[in-house]
Amino acid sequence: MTKIKQMLCALLTVCLLLIGSTNAMAAQPDTPSISVSANASIEVAPDTAVISFDVNGKGRTAAEATSASAAKMDSVKRNLLGCNILGNDITTTSYTLYPDTDIKGKITGYTASNSVRIKLKDISKLGPVIDKISAAGVDTINNISFSVSSRELYRNKLLAQAVENARQQAAVVANAGGRTLGKLLSANISTYSGGMGRSYGNMKLMAASDRAVAPETSISAQEITIKASVDTVFAME
């Protein structure tokens, strides 16, 4: 009987300690804090361009159409050698071969379409490259896109600036409430984007006779915005 009493007393003591610990934790106030979202951005000149275009070949048979398309593509590659554009900078994104029909649905021939993209690591070559491929018989330039190849180099700088912007905003609010801003409690990267831009779509190319007297093509790319956003929580003292 004495042992049972001792065990009950020990259990009661543990329960009282747990209850006291819980009450003590509940009595402690939460750390005053303030949540702020902020961002930072930078305007950067693009250093990379991608030209997407179509090379079409037509013929009475499928073989003639594919041969005509291949001949145009060979001419494009030869012309680009003068701009130091090599084979690994030229890629095919899609290739289609389809019959051409008249209003009665009768097959009158075939068209082979080769969709190609060229990546330029020097955008100063953009105008000359467009002139070279148009002279080679490219049918349509679908679009030209611009990007920043080293966009990740701006990541740390922009994230640090975004946190600093958040700190300054939080300090204004804290001071207005008669408090001082404390340490950073937490931070999450909300977004990090940019480094891509797009310009010019569905460019109609001139006939060969017109290209002979036309001035060199000149295209100016706009600066690209890269930005980072953070969600932060600061302590207030």
Residue frames as qw, qx, qy, qz and C-alpha x, y, z in Angstrom:
[[0.000, 0.884, 0.467, 0.000, 0.00, 0.00, 0.00],
 [0.324, -0.777, 0.106, 0.529, 2.88, 2.32, 0.84],
 [0.410, -0.109, 0.597, 0.681, 4.48, 1.68, -2.56],
 [0.206, 0.640, 0.653, 0.348, 1.21, 2.53, -4.32],
 [0.153, -0.932, -0.237, 0.228, 0.99, 5.82, -2.43],
 [0.409, -0.556, 0.340, 0.639, 4.57, 6.63, -3.35],
 [0.360, 0.198, 0.681, 0.607, 3.88, 5.98, -7.02],
 [0.064, 0.817, 0.551, 0.156, 0.72, 8.12, -6.94],
 [0.277, -0.864, -0.034, 0.419, 2.61, 10.96, -5.27],
 [0.424, -0.302, 0.507, 0.687, 5.38, 10.77, -7.88],
 [0.266, 0.463, 0.696, 0.480, 2.85, 10.79, -10.73],
 [0.072, -0.912, -0.397, 0.075, 1.04, 13.76, -9.21],
 [0.369, -0.694, 0.179, 0.591, 4.34, 15.62, -8.91],
 [0.379, 0.009, 0.631, 0.677, 5.14, 15.01, -12.62],
 [0.134, 0.698, 0.642, 0.287, 1.70, 16.23, -13.67],
 [0.205, -0.911, -0.203, 0.293, 2.05, 19.39, -11.61],
 [0.407, -0.476, 0.379, 0.681, 5.46, 20.05, -13.15],
 [0.311, 0.283, 0.691, 0.588, 4.07, 19.60, -16.67],
 [0.002, 0.849, 0.521, 0.092, 1.14, 21.88, -15.97],
 [0.317, -0.823, 0.003, 0.471, 3.44, 24.50, -14.49],
 [0.417, -0.221, 0.523, 0.710, 5.77, 24.30, -17.50],
 [0.219, 0.534, 0.681, 0.451, 2.85, 24.68, -19.91],
 [0.124, -0.918, -0.362, 0.108, 1.49, 27.67, -18.04],
 [0.398, -0.648, 0.201, 0.617, 4.93, 29.29, -18.02],
 [0.356, 0.063, 0.623, 0.694, 5.28, 28.86, -21.79],
 [0.078, 0.722, 0.625, 0.287, 1.79, 30.24, -22.36],
 [0.266, -0.873, -0.217, 0.347, 2.61, 33.20, -20.16],
 [0.423, -0.342, 0.340, 0.767, 5.59, 34.17, -22.35],
 [0.445, 0.744, 0.138, -0.478, 4.46, 36.75, -24.95],
 [0.787, 0.423, 0.305, 0.330, 5.17, 36.21, -28.67],
 [0.434, -0.283, 0.179, 0.836, 8.07, 38.18, -30.10],
 [0.343, 0.794, 0.193, -0.464, 6.67, 41.37, -31.68],
 [0.485, -0.065, 0.626, 0.607, 7.35, 41.22, -35.39],
 [0.417, 0.670, 0.027, -0.614, 6.55, 42.86, -38.69],
 [0.678, 0.199, 0.640, 0.303, 6.15, 41.19, -42.11],
 [0.215, 0.767, -0.161, -0.582, 7.27, 43.04, -45.22],
 [0.776, 0.324, 0.456, 0.291, 7.45, 42.07, -48.90],
 [0.032, 0.849, -0.225, -0.476, 9.89, 43.96, -51.09],
 [0.852, 0.380, 0.264, 0.243, 11.63, 43.67, -54.45],
 [0.217, -0.699, 0.361, 0.578, 14.65, 44.92, -56.35],
 [0.766, 0.547, 0.324, 0.090, 15.23, 45.20, -60.09],
 [0.308, -0.567, 0.412, 0.643, 17.90, 46.10, -62.58],
 [0.672, 0.699, 0.044, -0.240, 17.92, 47.02, -66.27],
 [0.555, -0.394, 0.617, 0.394, 20.47, 45.04, -68.27],
 [0.456, 0.585, -0.405, -0.534, 21.46, 45.22, -71.92],
 [0.961, 0.083, 0.237, -0.111, 20.91, 41.83, -73.62],
 [0.117, -0.660, 0.673, 0.313, 23.98, 39.99, -74.88],
 [0.275, 0.004, 0.938, 0.210, 22.34, 37.01, -76.61],
 [0.563, 0.325, -0.049, -0.758, 19.82, 36.78, -79.44],
 [0.430, 0.089, 0.893, 0.102, 17.93, 33.88, -81.01],
 [0.411, 0.326, -0.315, -0.791, 16.54, 34.10, -84.54],
 [0.527, 0.182, 0.822, -0.113, 13.77, 31.66, -85.48],
 [0.382, 0.480, -0.324, -0.720, 12.97, 31.25, -89.17],
 [0.821, 0.238, 0.494, -0.156, 11.50, 28.89, -91.76],
 [0.023, 0.440, -0.698, -0.564, 13.15, 27.41, -94.84],
 [0.751, 0.328, 0.431, -0.377, 10.58, 26.06, -97.29],
 [0.069, -0.297, 0.782, 0.544, 11.06, 23.90, -100.34],
 [0.712, 0.362, 0.270, -0.538, 8.45, 23.08, -102.96],
 [0.005, -0.304, 0.851, 0.427, 8.30, 20.38, -105.62],
 [0.672, 0.029, -0.427, -0.604, 6.02, 18.18, -107.67],
 [0.811, -0.164, -0.560, 0.027, 6.97, 15.24, -105.49],
 [0.655, -0.755, -0.013, 0.023, 7.86, 14.88, -101.81],
 [0.811, -0.123, 0.125, 0.558, 11.46, 14.12, -102.79],
 [0.374, 0.563, 0.167, 0.718, 11.72, 17.31, -104.85],
 [0.327, -0.865, -0.111, -0.365, 10.30, 19.38, -101.97],
 [0.772, -0.594, 0.064, 0.216, 12.72, 17.98, -99.40],
 [0.724, 0.135, 0.174, 0.654, 15.62, 18.43, -101.81],
 [0.154, 0.741, 0.159, 0.634, 14.67, 22.07, -102.42],
 [0.524, -0.834, -0.027, -0.170, 14.45, 22.74, -98.68],
 [0.843, -0.337, 0.116, 0.403, 17.81, 21.07, -98.08],
 [0.572, 0.415, 0.163, 0.688, 19.42, 23.16, -100.84],
 [0.120, -0.857, -0.076, -0.496, 18.16, 26.37, -99.23],
 [0.720, -0.692, 0.043, 0.028, 19.42, 25.23, -95.84],
 [0.811, -0.019, 0.125, 0.571, 22.88, 24.52, -97.27],
 [0.306, 0.649, 0.129, 0.685, 22.91, 28.02, -98.75],
 [0.434, -0.856, -0.051, -0.277, 21.98, 29.47, -95.34],
 [0.829, -0.476, 0.091, 0.280, 24.85, 27.65, -93.63],
 [0.679, 0.260, 0.149, 0.670, 27.36, 28.74, -96.27],
 [0.063, 0.787, 0.113, 0.603, 26.32, 32.37, -95.95],
 [0.592, -0.792, -0.019, -0.146, 26.58, 32.22, -92.16],
 [0.857, -0.085, -0.058, 0.505, 30.20, 31.06, -92.29],
 [0.347, 0.556, -0.004, 0.755, 31.11, 34.65, -93.13],
 [0.387, -0.726, 0.076, -0.564, 29.61, 35.71, -89.77],
 [0.162, 0.345, -0.843, 0.379, 31.48, 32.94, -87.94],
 [0.737, -0.130, 0.289, -0.597, 28.22, 31.14, -87.15],
 [0.097, 0.297, -0.944, -0.107, 28.99, 27.43, -86.89],
 [0.502, -0.173, -0.759, -0.377, 26.84, 24.33, -87.02],
 [0.354, -0.320, -0.784, 0.398, 26.36, 23.99, -83.23],
 [0.080, 0.266, 0.260, -0.925, 24.75, 27.45, -83.19],
 [0.505, 0.112, -0.375, -0.769, 22.15, 26.35, -85.76],
 [0.221, 0.056, 0.944, -0.238, 19.42, 23.90, -84.68],
 [0.350, -0.228, -0.638, -0.647, 16.24, 22.53, -86.27],
 [0.334, -0.056, 0.578, -0.743, 13.17, 22.91, -84.04],
 [0.682, 0.306, 0.578, -0.328, 10.68, 21.17, -86.35],
 [0.029, 0.255, -0.722, -0.642, 10.37, 19.71, -89.84],
 [0.610, 0.382, 0.543, -0.433, 7.14, 19.17, -91.78],
 [0.006, -0.120, 0.754, 0.646, 6.32, 17.73, -95.19],
 [0.428, 0.447, 0.631, -0.468, 2.81, 18.13, -96.49],
 [0.362, 0.360, 0.685, 0.519, 0.92, 17.99, -99.82],
 [0.160, 0.304, 0.005, -0.939, -0.39, 21.10, -101.54],
 [0.283, 0.438, 0.849, 0.085, -3.91, 20.80, -102.94],
 [0.066, -0.217, -0.340, -0.913, -6.18, 22.80, -105.20],
 [0.465, -0.106, 0.230, -0.849, -9.75, 23.83, -104.40],
 [0.838, 0.009, -0.344, -0.424, -10.96, 20.37, -105.45],
 [0.772, -0.493, 0.382, -0.124, -8.60, 18.63, -103.05],
 [0.912, 0.362, -0.056, 0.187, -6.31, 17.32, -105.76],
 [0.641, -0.568, 0.198, 0.478, -2.62, 17.16, -104.83],
 [0.498, 0.864, -0.030, 0.065, -0.65, 19.65, -106.91],
 [0.493, 0.572, -0.485, 0.441, 2.72, 19.27, -105.24],
 [0.748, -0.466, -0.389, 0.270, 4.49, 19.16, -101.87],
 [0.009, 0.856, -0.239, 0.458, 6.03, 21.58, -99.41],
 [0.773, -0.199, -0.426, 0.425, 8.85, 20.75, -97.00],
 [0.141, -0.887, 0.063, -0.434, 9.23, 23.26, -94.17],
 [0.715, -0.044, -0.451, 0.533, 12.31, 23.35, -91.96],
 [0.306, -0.918, -0.068, -0.243, 11.95, 25.52, -88.81],
 [0.729, 0.163, -0.303, 0.592, 15.38, 26.62, -87.63],
 [0.338, -0.940, -0.057, 0.007, 16.86, 28.75, -84.86],
 [0.620, 0.432, -0.278, 0.593, 20.22, 30.49, -84.68],
 [0.557, -0.771, -0.196, 0.237, 21.74, 31.49, -81.36],
 [0.431, 0.694, -0.141, 0.559, 23.92, 34.59, -81.49],
 [0.657, -0.512, -0.308, 0.460, 26.31, 35.20, -78.60],
 [0.264, -0.255, 0.082, 0.926, 27.23, 38.54, -80.13],
 [0.316, 0.721, 0.585, -0.196, 24.12, 40.60, -80.91],
 [0.042, 0.693, -0.261, -0.670, 26.16, 43.07, -82.96],
 [0.107, -0.133, 0.851, 0.496, 25.97, 40.38, -85.68],
 [0.410, 0.443, 0.710, -0.363, 22.18, 40.39, -85.67],
 [0.440, 0.722, -0.008, -0.534, 21.68, 42.71, -88.65],
 [0.198, 0.538, -0.730, -0.371, 24.32, 41.06, -90.86],
 [0.231, 0.007, 0.972, -0.051, 22.98, 37.58, -90.02],
 [0.490, 0.560, 0.508, -0.434, 19.45, 38.58, -91.00],
 [0.401, 0.718, -0.299, -0.484, 20.79, 39.91, -94.31],
 [0.000, 0.396, -0.896, -0.202, 22.79, 36.72, -94.88],
 [0.323, 0.185, 0.918, -0.140, 19.91, 34.32, -94.29],
 [0.493, 0.659, 0.299, -0.483, 17.45, 36.41, -96.30],
 [0.297, 0.662, -0.527, -0.442, 19.91, 36.44, -99.21],
 [0.100, -0.214, 0.968, 0.085, 20.10, 32.64, -98.92],
 [0.407, -0.165, -0.679, -0.588, 16.38, 32.32, -99.54],
 [0.036, -0.233, -0.821, 0.520, 14.87, 32.09, -96.05],
 [0.101, -0.539, -0.667, -0.505, 11.12, 32.46, -96.43],
 [0.399, -0.789, -0.203, -0.421, 9.99, 33.85, -93.06],
 [0.265, 0.220, -0.648, 0.679, 11.63, 35.05, -89.86],
 [0.459, -0.576, -0.662, -0.140, 9.15, 34.10, -87.16],
 [0.388, -0.914, -0.064, -0.099, 10.66, 36.06, -84.28],
 [0.499, 0.452, -0.461, 0.578, 13.82, 37.35, -82.67],
 [0.660, -0.717, -0.220, -0.048, 14.25, 36.95, -78.92],
 [0.263, 0.670, -0.451, 0.528, 16.82, 38.57, -76.66],
 [0.816, -0.526, -0.241, 0.023, 18.23, 37.40, -73.34],
 [0.112, -0.825, 0.503, -0.233, 20.96, 37.93, -70.77],
 [0.791, 0.173, -0.583, 0.062, 23.29, 34.94, -70.61],
 [0.400, 0.134, -0.658, 0.624, 24.73, 35.81, -67.19],
 [0.444, -0.605, -0.203, -0.628, 21.43, 36.55, -65.40],
 [0.805, -0.437, -0.381, 0.127, 22.39, 34.38, -62.42],
 [0.517, 0.135, -0.278, 0.798, 25.29, 36.73, -61.69],
 [0.177, -0.438, 0.009, -0.881, 22.72, 39.34, -60.70],
 [0.642, -0.445, -0.598, -0.179, 20.84, 36.98, -58.36],
 [0.577, -0.348, -0.485, 0.557, 22.78, 37.55, -55.12],
 [0.151, 0.045, -0.049, 0.986, 22.96, 41.30, -55.67],
 [0.382, -0.356, -0.370, -0.768, 19.23, 41.62, -56.29],
 [0.660, -0.455, -0.598, -0.013, 18.23, 39.39, -53.39],
 [0.475, -0.244, -0.389, 0.751, 20.45, 41.34, -50.99],
 [0.036, -0.131, -0.092, -0.987, 18.98, 44.61, -52.26],
 [0.508, -0.429, -0.538, -0.518, 15.43, 43.29, -51.89],
 [0.624, -0.446, -0.562, 0.310, 16.07, 42.33, -48.25],
 [0.309, -0.135, -0.197, 0.921, 17.60, 45.75, -47.59],
 [0.239, -0.292, -0.321, -0.869, 14.56, 47.42, -49.15],
 [0.614, -0.491, -0.587, -0.191, 12.34, 45.34, -46.88],
 [0.547, -0.309, -0.459, 0.629, 14.43, 46.32, -43.85],
 [0.095, 0.059, -0.012, 0.994, 14.09, 50.02, -44.63],
 [0.440, -0.390, -0.433, -0.683, 10.32, 49.76, -45.02],
 [0.670, -0.442, -0.590, 0.088, 9.99, 47.76, -41.81],
 [0.429, -0.148, -0.351, 0.819, 12.12, 50.29, -39.90],
 [0.146, -0.262, -0.147, -0.943, 9.81, 53.14, -40.95],
 [0.628, -0.447, -0.471, -0.430, 6.76, 51.28, -39.64],
 [0.686, -0.317, -0.529, 0.387, 8.50, 50.20, -36.43],
 [0.283, -0.005, -0.222, 0.933, 9.72, 53.73, -35.68],
 [0.319, -0.360, -0.268, -0.835, 6.26, 55.14, -36.36],
 [0.734, -0.462, -0.438, -0.236, 4.92, 52.79, -33.70],
 [0.385, -0.808, 0.332, -0.298, 7.53, 53.81, -31.15],
 [0.919, -0.241, 0.287, 0.119, 9.67, 50.72, -31.56],
 [0.029, 0.707, -0.616, -0.346, 13.05, 49.90, -33.05],
 [0.874, 0.311, -0.279, -0.247, 13.62, 47.26, -35.68],
 [0.669, -0.487, 0.562, 0.007, 15.32, 44.07, -34.55],
 [0.220, -0.351, 0.827, 0.380, 16.94, 41.19, -36.37],
 [0.594, 0.197, -0.496, -0.601, 15.65, 39.36, -39.42],
 [0.657, -0.163, 0.635, -0.373, 13.59, 36.38, -38.23],
 [0.649, 0.201, 0.716, 0.159, 12.81, 34.75, -41.58],
 [0.269, 0.593, -0.299, -0.698, 12.90, 35.38, -45.31],
 [0.688, 0.262, 0.670, 0.091, 11.51, 33.59, -48.35],
 [0.073, -0.224, 0.522, 0.820, 12.36, 34.21, -52.00],
 [0.555, 0.480, 0.421, -0.533, 9.02, 35.08, -53.56],
 [0.768, 0.609, 0.193, 0.041, 10.14, 35.43, -57.18],
 [0.323, -0.579, 0.459, 0.591, 13.29, 35.74, -59.24],
 [0.651, 0.546, 0.518, 0.101, 12.61, 36.41, -62.88],
 [0.227, 0.907, -0.142, -0.324, 13.69, 38.23, -65.98],
 [0.395, -0.454, 0.676, 0.426, 16.59, 37.99, -68.38],
 [0.375, 0.287, 0.788, 0.396, 14.36, 37.34, -71.37],
 [0.270, 0.568, 0.090, -0.773, 12.83, 39.73, -73.89],
 [0.535, 0.348, 0.717, 0.280, 11.15, 39.41, -77.25],
 [0.161, 0.652, -0.086, -0.736, 11.05, 41.64, -80.27],
 [0.350, 0.441, -0.538, -0.627, 9.92, 41.47, -83.87],
 [0.582, 0.104, 0.795, -0.136, 7.58, 38.74, -85.08],
 [0.629, 0.528, 0.565, 0.081, 6.72, 37.41, -88.53],
 [0.067, -0.672, 0.299, 0.674, 9.21, 39.50, -90.48],
 [0.762, 0.588, 0.268, -0.038, 8.43, 39.58, -94.19],
 [0.540, -0.378, 0.424, 0.622, 11.63, 39.29, -96.21],
 [0.347, 0.720, -0.166, -0.577, 12.30, 41.26, -99.35],
 [0.895, 0.431, 0.105, 0.038, 12.75, 39.79, -102.78],
 [0.773, -0.161, 0.190, 0.583, 16.32, 39.19, -103.92],
 [0.388, 0.580, 0.246, 0.672, 16.19, 42.11, -106.37],
 [0.271, -0.894, -0.097, -0.342, 15.17, 44.50, -103.57],
 [0.779, -0.570, 0.042, 0.257, 17.79, 43.17, -101.14],
 [0.729, 0.241, 0.115, 0.630, 20.54, 44.06, -103.62],
 [0.179, 0.588, 0.035, 0.788, 19.95, 47.79, -103.14],
 [0.559, -0.761, -0.247, -0.221, 18.64, 47.82, -99.57],
 [0.002, -0.717, 0.539, -0.441, 20.81, 49.14, -96.70],
 [0.386, 0.087, -0.874, 0.284, 22.11, 46.74, -94.07],
 [0.577, -0.604, -0.480, -0.268, 19.49, 45.66, -91.54],
 [0.152, 0.319, -0.546, 0.760, 19.81, 47.34, -88.14],
 [0.621, -0.555, -0.492, -0.253, 17.91, 46.17, -85.05],
 [0.013, 0.470, -0.525, 0.709, 18.22, 47.74, -81.60],
 [0.567, -0.350, -0.744, 0.043, 17.33, 45.64, -78.58],
 [0.379, -0.753, 0.043, -0.537, 15.71, 47.18, -75.52],
 [0.021, 0.403, -0.780, 0.477, 17.17, 46.62, -72.08],
 [0.651, -0.271, -0.685, -0.185, 15.79, 43.67, -70.12],
 [0.428, -0.604, 0.309, -0.597, 14.46, 43.90, -66.56],
 [0.608, -0.030, -0.769, 0.195, 15.67, 41.33, -64.03],
 [0.388, -0.565, 0.203, -0.700, 13.97, 41.40, -60.63],
 [0.432, -0.073, -0.855, 0.279, 13.81, 39.56, -57.31],
 [0.499, -0.558, -0.049, -0.661, 11.13, 39.64, -54.61],
 [0.357, 0.048, -0.834, 0.417, 11.36, 38.50, -50.98],
 [0.581, -0.649, -0.286, -0.399, 8.91, 38.02, -48.11],
 [0.388, 0.281, -0.613, 0.627, 10.57, 38.91, -44.79],
 [0.591, -0.721, -0.338, -0.131, 9.74, 38.94, -41.07],
 [0.321, 0.455, -0.439, 0.705, 11.67, 41.24, -38.70],
 [0.469, -0.509, -0.617, 0.375, 11.58, 41.40, -34.91],
 [0.035, -0.774, -0.043, -0.631, 10.57, 44.66, -33.20],
 [0.515, -0.147, -0.582, 0.612, 12.07, 45.78, -29.92]]
